[in-house]
Structure formats: structure tokens, C-alpha cells
Amino acid sequence: MTPERAFARRLAAEIEHELERLEQLREELAAAPREDDTFTLRARGSVLHDFYGGIERVFVRIAEELNGGVPHGEQWHRQMLTDMSLEIPDVRPAVIEQDLARQLADYLRFRHVFRNVYGSLLEAERMRPLEEGLPDVLAAFLTQLRVFLVWMVGERASE
């Protein structure tokens, strides 16, 4: 096996491991109590926070290994999300579609809020669309990432 093939397979395995953890988060959220008391909102908010965090870990690995590094600056999280929806000629195809990037931007915004406000200020009405949308957003993410992984293992293996 060539070093390039081994590299691509290792990176794909790391990403698949992260995708499994995202599936676990979906299951946790599905089983979470639906009460809107502060404690329960904090717990469900933590799952939403972790959800985008896991997605971003996938993006960071791809950026580090294929893009030449993670974006810099104050808006690097948003730039990373945008970068993942772009094809980089002669480097890689888009990792995710732009429509999915727009949906994921809502989870990125929530993660920022979750990190920067007191948990008692979380609002059930604002969290509910993210919670309800998570299964479909995750399904699209898994599908698109696995298409990307097929490209990565196939293309990079033949370089």
C-alpha cells in the first residue's frame, strides 16, 4: 500500500469515527426530555453545541490535511464552513453543498450563543427548529461526507 493510500484511509477512518459520534448525539437528542425548564434546555443546548462541534472537527481535519490549514482570524469558524462548500480546483471537490452549509450556519450561530450567554437565557422557541431539523441535517451531512470520502480515498490513493 502506498503512503498516500494509507494516509487517505487513516483520515477517512478518523472522519468515520467522528460521524459515529454525531449519530450518537442524534440519538441522545431524540431521547432527551421535552420539558422547557432551564436545566433541560441547558442539556439539550449542550447536545446542539456538541453537534456543531463534531461537524467542525471533521472540517478541521479536512482543512489541515487537504486545504493547507485552518482559516485564520476572528471569523475563522464561518470561513471554514464557507470553505467546505467550495470546490478547490486541483485540490478537492466541495465537501458539502452550499444549501447544507446554510443550514449548518444556524447551528454555528447557536453554538456561539450557547458559549456566550448564561444557560438561563436559552429560549426553547429558538432551539426547537434546530432540534427538529437535526436528524435531516445530520442525514444530509453523512451522505455528503461519505461521497467526499469515496472521492478522497479513490483519488488520493491514485496520486
C-alpha positions as CSV (number, residue, x, y, z in Angstrom):
1,M,0.0,0.0,0.0
2,T,1.3,3.4,-0.9
3,P,1.8,6.1,1.8
4,E,-0.9,8.2,0.0
5,R,-3.4,5.4,0.2
6,A,-2.6,4.7,3.8
7,F,-2.9,8.5,4.6
8,A,-6.3,8.7,2.9
9,R,-7.6,5.6,4.6
10,R,-6.4,6.9,8.0
11,L,-8.1,10.2,7.5
12,A,-11.3,8.6,6.3
13,A,-11.3,6.3,9.4
14,E,-10.8,9.4,11.7
15,I,-13.7,11.1,10.0
16,E,-15.9,8.0,10.1
17,H,-15.3,7.8,13.9
18,E,-16.5,11.4,14.3
19,L,-19.6,10.6,12.1
20,E,-20.5,7.8,14.5
21,R,-20.2,10.2,17.4
22,L,-22.6,12.6,15.6
23,E,-25.1,9.7,15.2
24,Q,-24.9,9.2,19.0
25,L,-25.7,12.8,19.6
26,R,-28.8,12.5,17.3
27,E,-29.9,9.5,19.5
28,E,-29.3,11.5,22.7
29,L,-31.3,14.4,21.5
30,A,-34.2,12.1,20.4
31,A,-34.3,10.6,23.9
32,A,-34.0,13.9,25.7
33,P,-36.9,15.2,27.8
34,R,-39.0,17.8,26.1
35,E,-39.6,20.0,29.1
36,D,-38.5,23.5,28.7
37,D,-37.1,24.1,32.2
38,T,-33.7,25.8,32.5
39,F,-31.9,22.6,33.3
40,T,-33.3,20.6,30.4
41,L,-32.8,23.4,28.0
42,R,-29.1,23.6,29.1
43,A,-28.8,19.8,28.5
44,R,-30.4,19.9,25.1
45,G,-28.4,23.0,24.2
46,S,-25.2,21.1,25.1
47,V,-26.2,18.4,22.5
48,L,-26.7,21.1,19.9
49,H,-23.4,22.7,20.8
50,D,-21.6,19.3,20.6
51,F,-23.3,18.6,17.3
52,Y,-21.8,21.5,15.5
53,G,-18.5,21.0,17.4
54,G,-18.3,17.5,15.9
55,I,-19.0,18.7,12.4
56,E,-16.4,21.4,12.8
57,R,-13.8,18.7,13.9
58,V,-14.4,17.0,10.6
59,F,-13.9,20.2,8.8
60,V,-10.7,21.0,10.7
61,R,-9.2,17.6,9.8
62,I,-10.0,18.1,6.1
63,A,-8.7,21.7,6.2
64,E,-5.5,20.6,8.0
65,E,-4.8,17.7,5.6
66,L,-6.1,18.9,2.3
67,N,-6.6,22.7,2.3
68,G,-3.2,23.6,3.7
69,G,-4.6,24.7,7.1
70,V,-7.4,26.1,9.0
71,P,-8.5,29.7,8.2
72,H,-7.2,32.5,10.5
73,G,-8.9,35.5,12.0
74,E,-11.8,36.3,14.2
75,Q,-14.3,34.8,11.7
76,W,-12.4,31.6,11.1
77,H,-15.4,29.3,12.1
78,R,-17.6,30.9,9.5
79,Q,-14.9,30.9,6.9
80,M,-14.2,27.2,7.5
81,L,-17.9,26.5,6.9
82,T,-17.8,28.5,3.6
83,D,-14.6,26.8,2.5
84,M,-16.1,23.4,2.9
85,S,-18.9,24.3,0.4
86,L,-16.3,25.4,-2.2
87,E,-14.6,23.3,-4.8
88,I,-10.8,24.0,-4.7
89,P,-9.6,23.3,-8.3
90,D,-6.9,20.7,-8.5
91,V,-7.1,20.1,-4.7
92,R,-10.6,18.7,-3.8
93,P,-14.3,18.9,-4.6
94,A,-16.7,20.7,-2.3
95,V,-17.1,18.7,0.9
96,I,-20.7,19.8,1.4
97,E,-23.3,21.5,-0.8
98,Q,-24.0,25.2,-0.2
99,D,-27.5,24.5,0.9
100,L,-26.2,22.3,3.7
101,A,-23.7,25.0,4.6
102,R,-26.5,27.5,5.0
103,Q,-28.3,25.1,7.3
104,L,-25.2,24.4,9.3
105,A,-24.7,28.1,9.8
106,D,-27.7,28.1,12.1
107,Y,-26.0,25.5,14.3
108,L,-22.8,27.5,14.2
109,R,-24.7,30.7,15.4
110,F,-26.4,28.7,18.1
111,R,-23.0,27.3,19.3
112,H,-21.7,30.9,19.6
113,V,-24.8,31.9,21.6
114,F,-24.5,28.8,23.8
115,R,-20.9,29.6,24.6
116,N,-21.5,33.3,25.3
117,V,-24.8,33.6,27.3
118,Y,-26.0,32.3,30.6
119,G,-27.8,29.0,30.2
120,S,-30.9,30.5,31.9
121,L,-31.2,32.8,28.9
122,L,-31.7,29.9,26.4
123,E,-35.0,30.1,24.6
124,A,-36.9,26.9,23.8
125,E,-38.7,28.6,20.8
126,R,-35.3,29.4,19.2
127,M,-33.8,26.0,19.9
128,R,-36.8,23.9,18.7
129,P,-36.2,24.4,15.0
130,L,-32.6,23.3,15.4
131,E,-33.6,20.3,17.4
132,E,-36.3,19.3,15.0
133,G,-34.0,19.8,12.0
134,L,-31.0,18.0,13.4
135,P,-31.9,14.5,12.1
136,D,-32.4,15.7,8.5
137,V,-29.3,18.0,8.6
138,L,-27.2,15.1,10.0
139,A,-28.5,12.7,7.3
140,A,-27.5,15.2,4.6
141,F,-24.1,15.7,6.3
142,L,-23.5,12.0,6.5
143,T,-24.4,11.4,2.9
144,Q,-22.4,14.3,1.5
145,L,-19.3,13.5,3.7
146,R,-19.4,9.8,2.6
147,V,-19.4,10.9,-1.0
148,F,-16.4,13.1,-0.3
149,L,-14.7,10.2,1.5
150,V,-15.1,8.0,-1.6
151,W,-13.5,10.7,-3.7
152,M,-10.7,11.2,-1.2
153,V,-9.8,7.5,-0.8
154,G,-10.2,6.9,-4.5
155,E,-8.5,10.0,-5.9
156,R,-5.7,10.4,-3.3
157,A,-4.9,6.8,-3.4
158,S,-4.1,7.0,-7.1
159,E,-1.8,10.1,-6.9
